[in-house]
Amino acid sequence: HGGLDALIWSHRPERTPAPRVVSDVPAVTPASMALAKELKRHGFVFVGPTTAQALMEAIGMVDMHLVGCHRRGCSGLFADAG
């Protein structure tokens, strides 16, 4: 119930990562692994945890901007964005 958007947003992590350097930015997270698994369960075939992570970043579900970047926290979804 709730459609694809509800399914995707149900995997929003409680906290967003706070990368300080580029090497801290994860390509895969537990949330993206769970989302990919759930999407596959619903029939999506060309999706994996890296693609799910990219989706989560693209829609602002997680904020992967580096701590100190002027774009960090711009989505307004996380009170403590870094």
N, CA, C and O atoms as a CHARMM CRD file, in Angstrom:
* protein
*
  328
    1    1 HSD  N      0.83500  -1.18600   0.00000 PROA 1      0.00000
    2    1 HSD  CA     0.00000   0.00000   0.00000 PROA 1      0.00000
    3    1 HSD  C      0.87600   1.24400   0.00000 PROA 1      0.00000
    4    1 HSD  O      1.91800   1.27800   0.65400 PROA 1      0.00000
    5    2 GLY  N      0.45600   2.25200  -0.72600 PROA 2      0.00000
    6    2 GLY  CA     1.17700   3.50600  -0.73100 PROA 2      0.00000
    7    2 GLY  C      1.99100   3.74900  -1.97900 PROA 2      0.00000
    8    2 GLY  O      2.43600   4.87300  -2.21100 PROA 2      0.00000
    9    3 GLY  N      2.19900   2.72200  -2.79700 PROA 3      0.00000
   10    3 GLY  CA     2.90100   2.90400  -4.05400 PROA 3      0.00000
   11    3 GLY  C      4.41800   2.83600  -3.93800 PROA 3      0.00000
   12    3 GLY  O      4.99000   2.60300  -2.87300 PROA 3      0.00000
   13    4 LEU  N      5.02700   3.05100  -5.08300 PROA 4      0.00000
   14    4 LEU  CA     6.48300   2.94600  -5.18300 PROA 4      0.00000
   15    4 LEU  C      7.17900   3.98000  -4.31600 PROA 4      0.00000
   16    4 LEU  O      8.18300   3.66600  -3.67700 PROA 4      0.00000
   17    5 ASP  N      6.67300   5.20100  -4.27800 PROA 5      0.00000
   18    5 ASP  CA     7.32900   6.22600  -3.47500 PROA 5      0.00000
   19    5 ASP  C      7.33000   5.86700  -1.99500 PROA 5      0.00000
   20    5 ASP  O      8.32700   6.08700  -1.30800 PROA 5      0.00000
   21    6 ALA  N      6.23600   5.32000  -1.50100 PROA 6      0.00000
   22    6 ALA  CA     6.17800   4.90800  -0.09700 PROA 6      0.00000
   23    6 ALA  C      7.15200   3.77200   0.17300 PROA 6      0.00000
   24    6 ALA  O      7.79500   3.74500   1.22300 PROA 6      0.00000
   25    7 LEU  N      7.26900   2.83500  -0.76100 PROA 7      0.00000
   26    7 LEU  CA     8.20600   1.72900  -0.60200 PROA 7      0.00000
   27    7 LEU  C      9.64100   2.26200  -0.50900 PROA 7      0.00000
   28    7 LEU  O     10.40500   1.86000   0.36800 PROA 7      0.00000
   29    8 ILE  N      9.99000   3.15400  -1.40600 PROA 8      0.00000
   30    8 ILE  CA    11.35200   3.71300  -1.41300 PROA 8      0.00000
   31    8 ILE  C     11.61100   4.49200  -0.12600 PROA 8      0.00000
   32    8 ILE  O     12.62300   4.26400   0.53600 PROA 8      0.00000
   33    9 TRP  N     10.71700   5.40200   0.23500 PROA 9      0.00000
   34    9 TRP  CA    10.93500   6.25400   1.40500 PROA 9      0.00000
   35    9 TRP  C     10.86400   5.47400   2.70500 PROA 9      0.00000
   36    9 TRP  O     11.34400   5.95600   3.73100 PROA 9      0.00000
   37   10 SER  N     10.28100   4.28600   2.69300 PROA 10     0.00000
   38   10 SER  CA    10.25200   3.47300   3.91200 PROA 10     0.00000
   39   10 SER  C     11.64800   2.98900   4.29600 PROA 10     0.00000
   40   10 SER  O     11.84800   2.48200   5.39900 PROA 10     0.00000
   41   11 HSD  N     12.61000   3.14400   3.39300 PROA 11     0.00000
   42   11 HSD  CA    13.98600   2.71600   3.65900 PROA 11     0.00000
   43   11 HSD  C     14.89500   3.88400   4.03100 PROA 11     0.00000
   44   11 HSD  O     16.11700   3.73800   4.07100 PROA 11     0.00000
   45   12 ARG  N     14.30200   5.02500   4.29900 PROA 12     0.00000
   46   12 ARG  CA    15.09000   6.18900   4.70400 PROA 12     0.00000
   47   12 ARG  C     15.76900   5.89700   6.04500 PROA 12     0.00000
   48   12 ARG  O     15.09800   5.53600   7.01200 PROA 12     0.00000
   49   13 PRO  N     17.07600   6.05100   6.10600 PROA 13     0.00000
   50   13 PRO  CA    17.76400   5.80100   7.38000 PROA 13     0.00000
   51   13 PRO  C     17.42600   6.88300   8.40200 PROA 13     0.00000
   52   13 PRO  O     17.04900   8.00100   8.04900 PROA 13     0.00000
   53   14 GLU  N     17.56700   6.53000   9.65600 PROA 14     0.00000
   54   14 GLU  CA    17.28900   7.48400  10.73000 PROA 14     0.00000
   55   14 GLU  C     18.26800   8.65200  10.69500 PROA 14     0.00000
   56   14 GLU  O     17.90200   9.79200  10.98000 PROA 14     0.00000
   57   15 ARG  N     19.51800   8.35500  10.34100 PROA 15     0.00000
   58   15 ARG  CA    20.55100   9.38200  10.23400 PROA 15     0.00000
   59   15 ARG  C     21.21000   9.27200   8.87000 PROA 15     0.00000
   60   15 ARG  O     21.33400   8.18200   8.31100 PROA 15     0.00000
   61   16 THR  N     21.62700  10.40200   8.34700 PROA 16     0.00000
   62   16 THR  CA    22.35700  10.41400   7.08600 PROA 16     0.00000
   63   16 THR  C     23.85100  10.32400   7.39100 PROA 16     0.00000
   64   16 THR  O     24.29000  10.83800   8.42000 PROA 16     0.00000
   65   17 PRO  N     24.64400   9.68700   6.52800 PROA 17     0.00000
   66   17 PRO  CA    26.09000   9.66400   6.74700 PROA 17     0.00000
   67   17 PRO  C     26.65400  11.08600   6.79100 PROA 17     0.00000
   68   17 PRO  O     26.04800  12.02100   6.26600 PROA 17     0.00000
   69   18 ALA  N     27.79800  11.23500   7.40900 PROA 18     0.00000
   70   18 ALA  CA    28.45300  12.54300   7.50700 PROA 18     0.00000
   71   18 ALA  C     29.88900  12.41200   7.00000 PROA 18     0.00000
   72   18 ALA  O     30.83300  12.45600   7.78800 PROA 18     0.00000
   73   19 PRO  N     30.05700  12.25000   5.67900 PROA 19     0.00000
   74   19 PRO  CA    31.41200  12.07100   5.14900 PROA 19     0.00000
   75   19 PRO  C     32.24000  13.35900   5.26200 PROA 19     0.00000
   76   19 PRO  O     31.75400  14.45500   4.98100 PROA 19     0.00000
   77   20 ARG  N     33.47900  13.19900   5.67500 PROA 20     0.00000
   78   20 ARG  CA    34.37800  14.34900   5.80900 PROA 20     0.00000
   79   20 ARG  C     35.32200  14.46500   4.61800 PROA 20     0.00000
   80   20 ARG  O     35.77900  15.55700   4.28000 PROA 20     0.00000
   81   21 VAL  N     35.60900  13.32700   3.98300 PROA 21     0.00000
   82   21 VAL  CA    36.43900  13.30200   2.77400 PROA 21     0.00000
   83   21 VAL  C     35.75100  12.39300   1.76000 PROA 21     0.00000
   84   21 VAL  O     34.91100  11.57100   2.12900 PROA 21     0.00000
   85   22 VAL  N     36.10000  12.53700   0.50500 PROA 22     0.00000
   86   22 VAL  CA    35.44400  11.77800  -0.56900 PROA 22     0.00000
   87   22 VAL  C     35.49400  10.27300  -0.32300 PROA 22     0.00000
   88   22 VAL  O     34.54300   9.55800  -0.64100 PROA 22     0.00000
   89   23 SER  N     36.58500   9.79600   0.23300 PROA 23     0.00000
   90   23 SER  CA    36.70300   8.35000   0.47200 PROA 23     0.00000
   91   23 SER  C     35.73100   7.85600   1.54300 PROA 23     0.00000
   92   23 SER  O     35.53800   6.64800   1.68100 PROA 23     0.00000
   93   24 ASP  N     35.11700   8.76100   2.30100 PROA 24     0.00000
   94   24 ASP  CA    34.10800   8.38500   3.30200 PROA 24     0.00000
   95   24 ASP  C     32.72200   8.19100   2.69200 PROA 24     0.00000
   96   24 ASP  O     31.83600   7.64500   3.34900 PROA 24     0.00000
   97   25 VAL  N     32.51800   8.62400   1.45700 PROA 25     0.00000
   98   25 VAL  CA    31.20200   8.51900   0.82200 PROA 25     0.00000
   99   25 VAL  C     30.96900   7.06000   0.41900 PROA 25     0.00000
  100   25 VAL  O     31.69500   6.52600  -0.41900 PROA 25     0.00000
  101   26 PRO  N     29.96600   6.41900   1.01100 PROA 26     0.00000
  102   26 PRO  CA    29.74200   5.00100   0.70700 PROA 26     0.00000
  103   26 PRO  C     29.03400   4.79200  -0.63200 PROA 26     0.00000
  104   26 PRO  O     28.15900   5.57100  -1.01200 PROA 26     0.00000
  105   27 ALA  N     29.41900   3.74500  -1.33100 PROA 27     0.00000
  106   27 ALA  CA    28.72600   3.36400  -2.56000 PROA 27     0.00000
  107   27 ALA  C     27.52100   2.49300  -2.23400 PROA 27     0.00000
  108   27 ALA  O     26.57000   2.41300  -3.01000 PROA 27     0.00000
  109   28 VAL  N     27.57300   1.84200  -1.07900 PROA 28     0.00000
  110   28 VAL  CA    26.52100   0.92700  -0.63500 PROA 28     0.00000
  111   28 VAL  C     26.35400   1.11700   0.86900 PROA 28     0.00000
  112   28 VAL  O     27.33700   1.28800   1.59000 PROA 28     0.00000
  113   29 THR  N     25.12100   1.08700   1.33500 PROA 29     0.00000
  114   29 THR  CA    24.82300   1.16600   2.76500 PROA 29     0.00000
  115   29 THR  C     23.84000   0.05300   3.12500 PROA 29     0.00000
  116   29 THR  O     23.23400  -0.54100   2.23300 PROA 29     0.00000
  117   30 PRO  N     23.67400  -0.23300   4.39400 PROA 30     0.00000
  118   30 PRO  CA    22.65600  -1.22500   4.76300 PROA 30     0.00000
  119   30 PRO  C     21.26700  -0.84600   4.24000 PROA 30     0.00000
  120   30 PRO  O     20.49800  -1.71400   3.82700 PROA 30     0.00000
  121   31 ALA  N     20.95200   0.43900   4.26000 PROA 31     0.00000
  122   31 ALA  CA    19.64100   0.87400   3.75400 PROA 31     0.00000
  123   31 ALA  C     19.51400   0.62600   2.25100 PROA 31     0.00000
  124   31 ALA  O     18.45300   0.21100   1.78500 PROA 31     0.00000
  125   32 SER  N     20.58100   0.87500   1.48800 PROA 32     0.00000
  126   32 SER  CA    20.50300   0.64800   0.04000 PROA 32     0.00000
  127   32 SER  C     20.45000  -0.83900  -0.28800 PROA 32     0.00000
  128   32 SER  O     19.82800  -1.23700  -1.27300 PROA 32     0.00000
  129   33 MET  N     21.10000  -1.66300   0.53300 PROA 33     0.00000
  130   33 MET  CA    21.01300  -3.11300   0.32600 PROA 33     0.00000
  131   33 MET  C     19.58600  -3.59400   0.58300 PROA 33     0.00000
  132   33 MET  O     19.05600  -4.41400  -0.16700 PROA 33     0.00000
  133   34 ALA  N     18.97000  -3.08000   1.64400 PROA 34     0.00000
  134   34 ALA  CA    17.59600  -3.47400   1.96300 PROA 34     0.00000
  135   34 ALA  C     16.62900  -2.98300   0.89200 PROA 34     0.00000
  136   34 ALA  O     15.71700  -3.71200   0.50200 PROA 34     0.00000
  137   35 LEU  N     16.81700  -1.76400   0.41800 PROA 35     0.00000
  138   35 LEU  CA    15.94300  -1.22400  -0.62900 PROA 35     0.00000
  139   35 LEU  C     16.07000  -2.03300  -1.90900 PROA 35     0.00000
  140   35 LEU  O     15.05800  -2.36400  -2.52800 PROA 35     0.00000
  141   36 ALA  N     17.28500  -2.35700  -2.31900 PROA 36     0.00000
  142   36 ALA  CA    17.48700  -3.15100  -3.53600 PROA 36     0.00000
  143   36 ALA  C     16.80500  -4.51400  -3.40700 PROA 36     0.00000
  144   36 ALA  O     16.16900  -4.98800  -4.34800 PROA 36     0.00000
  145   37 LYS  N     16.94000  -5.12600  -2.26100 PROA 37     0.00000
  146   37 LYS  CA    16.32200  -6.43300  -2.03100 PROA 37     0.00000
  147   37 LYS  C     14.79800  -6.33300  -2.12600 PROA 37     0.00000
  148   37 LYS  O     14.14800  -7.19600  -2.71500 PROA 37     0.00000
  149   38 GLU  N     14.24100  -5.27900  -1.54300 PROA 38     0.00000
  150   38 GLU  CA    12.78100  -5.09500  -1.57500 PROA 38     0.00000
  151   38 GLU  C     12.29000  -4.80000  -2.98900 PROA 38     0.00000
  152   38 GLU  O     11.24900  -5.30700  -3.40500 PROA 38     0.00000
  153   39 LEU  N     13.04200  -3.97600  -3.73100 PROA 39     0.00000
  154   39 LEU  CA    12.65000  -3.68500  -5.11600 PROA 39     0.00000
  155   39 LEU  C     12.68100  -4.95700  -5.95800 PROA 39     0.00000
  156   39 LEU  O     11.79000  -5.17600  -6.77800 PROA 39     0.00000
  157   40 LYS  N     13.69600  -5.79700  -5.76500 PROA 40     0.00000
  158   40 LYS  CA    13.76200  -7.06600  -6.49400 PROA 40     0.00000
  159   40 LYS  C     12.57200  -7.95200  -6.13900 PROA 40     0.00000
  160   40 LYS  O     12.01100  -8.62900  -7.00000 PROA 40     0.00000
  161   41 ARG  N     12.20000  -7.94100  -4.87600 PROA 41     0.00000
  162   41 ARG  CA    11.04600  -8.73600  -4.43700 PROA 41     0.00000
  163   41 ARG  C      9.77200  -8.29000  -5.14500 PROA 41     0.00000
  164   41 ARG  O      8.84600  -9.08000  -5.32500 PROA 41     0.00000
  165   42 HSD  N      9.72900  -7.02600  -5.54300 PROA 42     0.00000
  166   42 HSD  CA     8.56600  -6.49400  -6.25700 PROA 42     0.00000
  167   42 HSD  C      8.72300  -6.54300  -7.76900 PROA 42     0.00000
  168   42 HSD  O      7.92300  -5.95100  -8.49400 PROA 42     0.00000
  169   43 GLY  N      9.75000  -7.24700  -8.25400 PROA 43     0.00000
  170   43 GLY  CA     9.87000  -7.47200  -9.68400 PROA 43     0.00000
  171   43 GLY  C     10.87500  -6.62500 -10.42900 PROA 43     0.00000
  172   43 GLY  O     11.05300  -6.81500 -11.63200 PROA 43     0.00000
  173   44 PHE  N     11.54000  -5.69500  -9.76200 PROA 44     0.00000
  174   44 PHE  CA    12.57900  -4.91300 -10.42700 PROA 44     0.00000
  175   44 PHE  C     13.79500  -5.80900 -10.59200 PROA 44     0.00000
  176   44 PHE  O     14.23800  -6.43800  -9.63100 PROA 44     0.00000
  177   45 VAL  N     14.33700  -5.87200 -11.80300 PROA 45     0.00000
  178   45 VAL  CA    15.42500  -6.81600 -12.04700 PROA 45     0.00000
  179   45 VAL  C     16.80100  -6.16200 -12.17400 PROA 45     0.00000
  180   45 VAL  O     17.79200  -6.76300 -11.75800 PROA 45     0.00000
  181   46 PHE  N     16.89500  -4.99400 -12.71500 PROA 46     0.00000
  182   46 PHE  CA    18.19500  -4.36000 -12.91300 PROA 46     0.00000
  183   46 PHE  C     18.44500  -3.32000 -11.84100 PROA 46     0.00000
  184   46 PHE  O     18.64700  -2.14200 -12.13600 PROA 46     0.00000
  185   47 VAL  N     18.42900  -3.75700 -10.61700 PROA 47     0.00000
  186   47 VAL  CA    18.68700  -2.85800  -9.49000 PROA 47     0.00000
  187   47 VAL  C     19.52300  -3.60100  -8.45700 PROA 47     0.00000
  188   47 VAL  O     19.25000  -4.75200  -8.11700 PROA 47     0.00000
  189   48 GLY  N     20.52800  -2.92400  -7.97900 PROA 48     0.00000
  190   48 GLY  CA    21.37900  -3.46800  -6.93100 PROA 48     0.00000
  191   48 GLY  C     21.57900  -2.40400  -5.87000 PROA 48     0.00000
  192   48 GLY  O     21.02500  -1.31100  -5.98000 PROA 48     0.00000
  193   49 PRO  N     22.35600  -2.70300  -4.85400 PROA 49     0.00000
  194   49 PRO  CA    22.52800  -1.75300  -3.76300 PROA 49     0.00000
  195   49 PRO  C     23.22600  -0.44900  -4.16200 PROA 49     0.00000
  196   49 PRO  O     22.96100   0.59600  -3.56700 PROA 49     0.00000
  197   50 THR  N     24.10900  -0.49600  -5.15800 PROA 50     0.00000
  198   50 THR  CA    24.75900   0.74100  -5.60400 PROA 50     0.00000
  199   50 THR  C     23.77000   1.63000  -6.33600 PROA 50     0.00000
  200   50 THR  O     23.76400   2.84600  -6.14000 PROA 50     0.00000
  201   51 THR  N     22.93700   1.03800  -7.17600 PROA 51     0.00000
  202   51 THR  CA    21.90200   1.79400  -7.87500 PROA 51     0.00000
  203   51 THR  C     20.89600   2.35700  -6.87100 PROA 51     0.00000
  204   51 THR  O     20.46000   3.50100  -6.99900 PROA 51     0.00000
  205   52 ALA  N     20.53600   1.56100  -5.88800 PROA 52     0.00000
  206   52 ALA  CA    19.60900   2.02700  -4.85600 PROA 52     0.00000
  207   52 ALA  C     20.22700   3.18700  -4.07200 PROA 52     0.00000
  208   52 ALA  O     19.53000   4.14300  -3.73200 PROA 52     0.00000
  209   53 GLN  N     21.50900   3.11000  -3.78600 PROA 53     0.00000
  210   53 GLN  CA    22.19200   4.19400  -3.08300 PROA 53     0.00000
  211   53 GLN  C     22.17500   5.47000  -3.92000 PROA 53     0.00000
  212   53 GLN  O     21.93500   6.55600  -3.39300 PROA 53     0.00000
  213   54 ALA  N     22.42400   5.34500  -5.20100 PROA 54     0.00000
  214   54 ALA  CA    22.39400   6.50200  -6.09600 PROA 54     0.00000
  215   54 ALA  C     20.99400   7.12000  -6.12500 PROA 54     0.00000
  216   54 ALA  O     20.85800   8.34400  -6.13000 PROA 54     0.00000
  217   55 LEU  N     19.96400   6.28800  -6.14500 PROA 55     0.00000
  218   55 LEU  CA    18.58900   6.78100  -6.10200 PROA 55     0.00000
  219   55 LEU  C     18.34200   7.54600  -4.80200 PROA 55     0.00000
  220   55 LEU  O     17.78000   8.64100  -4.81400 PROA 55     0.00000
  221   56 MET  N     18.76300   6.96800  -3.69700 PROA 56     0.00000
  222   56 MET  CA    18.56000   7.60200  -2.39600 PROA 56     0.00000
  223   56 MET  C     19.25000   8.96300  -2.33400 PROA 56     0.00000
  224   56 MET  O     18.72400   9.90700  -1.74400 PROA 56     0.00000
  225   57 GLU  N     20.41300   9.05800  -2.93700 PROA 57     0.00000
  226   57 GLU  CA    21.12400  10.33600  -2.99000 PROA 57     0.00000
  227   57 GLU  C     20.40800  11.32000  -3.92000 PROA 57     0.00000
  228   57 GLU  O     20.25700  12.49500  -3.58600 PROA 57     0.00000
  229   58 ALA  N     19.97300  10.84200  -5.07400 PROA 58     0.00000
  230   58 ALA  CA    19.36300  11.70600  -6.08200 PROA 58     0.00000
  231   58 ALA  C     18.06600  12.35200  -5.59900 PROA 58     0.00000
  232   58 ALA  O     17.77300  13.49200  -5.95900 PROA 58     0.00000
  233   59 ILE  N     17.29300  11.63900  -4.79200 PROA 59     0.00000
  234   59 ILE  CA    16.02200  12.18900  -4.32200 PROA 59     0.00000
  235   59 ILE  C     16.15500  12.90800  -2.98400 PROA 59     0.00000
  236   59 ILE  O     15.16300  13.39700  -2.44400 PROA 59     0.00000
  237   60 GLY  N     17.35800  12.97500  -2.45100 PROA 60     0.00000
  238   60 GLY  CA    17.58600  13.69800  -1.20200 PROA 60     0.00000
  239   60 GLY  C     17.27400  12.91600   0.05300 PROA 60     0.00000
  240   60 GLY  O     17.18600  13.49000   1.13900 PROA 60     0.00000
  241   61 MET  N     17.10600  11.60700  -0.08200 PROA 61     0.00000
  242   61 MET  CA    16.82000  10.76800   1.07600 PROA 61     0.00000
  243   61 MET  C     18.02400  10.68400   2.00900 PROA 61     0.00000
  244   61 MET  O     17.86800  10.58700   3.22600 PROA 61     0.00000
  245   62 VAL  N     19.20400  10.72000   1.44300 PROA 62     0.00000
  246   62 VAL  CA    20.44400  10.77900   2.20700 PROA 62     0.00000
  247   62 VAL  C     21.26000  11.94900   1.65600 PROA 62     0.00000
  248   62 VAL  O     21.12400  12.32600   0.49200 PROA 62     0.00000
  249   63 ASP  N     22.09600  12.50400   2.49900 PROA 63     0.00000
  250   63 ASP  CA    22.90500  13.65800   2.11200 PROA 63     0.00000
  251   63 ASP  C     24.36400  13.23900   2.12000 PROA 63     0.00000
  252   63 ASP  O     24.96800  13.08200   3.18200 PROA 63     0.00000
  253   64 MET  N     24.92300  13.06000   0.94600 PROA 64     0.00000
  254   64 MET  CA    26.31100  12.62600   0.83500 PROA 64     0.00000
  255   64 MET  C     27.28200  13.77500   0.57500 PROA 64     0.00000
  256   64 MET  O     28.45500  13.54600   0.28000 PROA 64     0.00000
  257   65 HSD  N     26.79000  15.01600   0.68600 PROA 65     0.00000
  258   65 HSD  CA    27.71100  16.14200   0.56700 PROA 65     0.00000
  259   65 HSD  C     28.67400  16.10100   1.75300 PROA 65     0.00000
  260   65 HSD  O     28.29300  15.72500   2.86200 PROA 65     0.00000
  261   66 LEU  N     29.89200  16.48100   1.51100 PROA 66     0.00000
  262   66 LEU  CA    30.89700  16.45900   2.56800 PROA 66     0.00000
  263   66 LEU  C     30.54300  17.45800   3.66000 PROA 66     0.00000
  264   66 LEU  O     29.98300  18.52200   3.39700 PROA 66     0.00000
  265   67 VAL  N     30.88300  17.08900   4.89800 PROA 67     0.00000
  266   67 VAL  CA    30.70500  18.00300   6.01800 PROA 67     0.00000
  267   67 VAL  C     31.50800  19.26300   5.69800 PROA 67     0.00000
  268   67 VAL  O     32.68200  19.18600   5.33700 PROA 67     0.00000
  269   68 GLY  N     30.87800  20.39800   5.83200 PROA 68     0.00000
  270   68 GLY  CA    31.52000  21.66900   5.50500 PROA 68     0.00000
  271   68 GLY  C     31.16000  22.19100   4.12700 PROA 68     0.00000
  272   68 GLY  O     31.41300  23.35800   3.82700 PROA 68     0.00000
  273   69 CYS  N     30.57000  21.34500   3.27400 PROA 69     0.00000
  274   69 CYS  CA    30.14700  21.77200   1.94100 PROA 69     0.00000
  275   69 CYS  C     28.91900  22.67200   2.07500 PROA 69     0.00000
  276   69 CYS  O     28.04600  22.41500   2.90400 PROA 69     0.00000
  277   70 HSD  N     28.85400  23.71000   1.27300 PROA 70     0.00000
  278   70 HSD  CA    27.71800  24.63000   1.34600 PROA 70     0.00000
  279   70 HSD  C     26.39200  23.96800   0.97500 PROA 70     0.00000
  280   70 HSD  O     25.33300  24.50000   1.31000 PROA 70     0.00000
  281   71 ARG  N     26.42100  22.82400   0.29300 PROA 71     0.00000
  282   71 ARG  CA    25.19200  22.12000  -0.09600 PROA 71     0.00000
  283   71 ARG  C     24.72500  21.14300   0.98700 PROA 71     0.00000
  284   71 ARG  O     23.59900  20.65000   0.92300 PROA 71     0.00000
  285   72 ARG  N     25.54900  20.86600   1.95300 PROA 72     0.00000
  286   72 ARG  CA    25.21000  19.91100   3.00600 PROA 72     0.00000
  287   72 ARG  C     23.98000  20.40300   3.76300 PROA 72     0.00000
  288   72 ARG  O     23.94300  21.54600   4.21800 PROA 72     0.00000
  289   73 GLY  N     22.97800  19.54100   3.89500 PROA 73     0.00000
  290   73 GLY  CA    21.78700  19.85600   4.64400 PROA 73     0.00000
  291   73 GLY  C     20.73400  20.62100   3.87800 PROA 73     0.00000
  292   73 GLY  O     19.72000  21.01200   4.45600 PROA 73     0.00000
  293   74 CYS  N     20.94400  20.84700   2.59000 PROA 74     0.00000
  294   74 CYS  CA    20.00100  21.68700   1.82900 PROA 74     0.00000
  295   74 CYS  C     18.64100  21.02200   1.63200 PROA 74     0.00000
  296   74 CYS  O     17.66100  21.71400   1.35500 PROA 74     0.00000
  297   75 SER  N     18.55600  19.69800   1.76700 PROA 75     0.00000
  298   75 SER  CA    17.25000  19.04800   1.59500 PROA 75     0.00000
  299   75 SER  C     16.33600  19.34600   2.77600 PROA 75     0.00000
  300   75 SER  O     15.11400  19.29900   2.64000 PROA 75     0.00000
  301   76 GLY  N     16.91100  19.65000   3.91700 PROA 76     0.00000
  302   76 GLY  CA    16.10700  19.93700   5.10700 PROA 76     0.00000
  303   76 GLY  C     15.52000  18.70000   5.76700 PROA 76     0.00000
  304   76 GLY  O     14.73700  18.82100   6.71000 PROA 76     0.00000
  305   77 LEU  N     15.88100  17.51300   5.29300 PROA 77     0.00000
  306   77 LEU  CA    15.31600  16.28100   5.86600 PROA 77     0.00000
  307   77 LEU  C     15.96200  15.88300   7.18400 PROA 77     0.00000
  308   77 LEU  O     15.34700  15.19300   7.99700 PROA 77     0.00000
  309   78 PHE  N     17.17300  16.30600   7.39400 PROA 78     0.00000
  310   78 PHE  CA    17.89200  15.88400   8.59900 PROA 78     0.00000
  311   78 PHE  C     18.24500  17.10000   9.43100 PROA 78     0.00000
  312   78 PHE  O     18.89200  18.02800   8.94500 PROA 78     0.00000
  313   79 ALA  N     17.81600  17.09400  10.69100 PROA 79     0.00000
  314   79 ALA  CA    18.10500  18.21300  11.58300 PROA 79     0.00000
  315   79 ALA  C     19.60400  18.32200  11.83300 PROA 79     0.00000
  316   79 ALA  O     20.14500  19.42400  11.92800 PROA 79     0.00000
  317   80 ASP  N     20.26800  17.18700  11.93800 PROA 80     0.00000
  318   80 ASP  CA    21.70400  17.17400  12.16000 PROA 80     0.00000
  319   80 ASP  C     22.36200  16.65400  10.89900 PROA 80     0.00000
  320   80 ASP  O     22.63700  15.45800  10.79300 PROA 80     0.00000
  321   81 ALA  N     22.61900  17.52600   9.94700 PROA 81     0.00000
  322   81 ALA  CA    23.17600  17.10700   8.65500 PROA 81     0.00000
  323   81 ALA  C     24.69000  17.10900   8.66500 PROA 81     0.00000
  324   81 ALA  O     25.29900  17.09900   7.59600 PROA 81     0.00000
  325   82 GLY  N     25.29800  17.12100   9.78100 PROA 82     0.00000
  326   82 GLY  CA    26.73500  17.01900   9.80500 PROA 82     0.00000
  327   82 GLY  C     27.32300  17.86200  10.83800 PROA 82     0.00000
  328   82 GLY  O     28.54400  17.89000  10.99100 PROA 82     0.00000
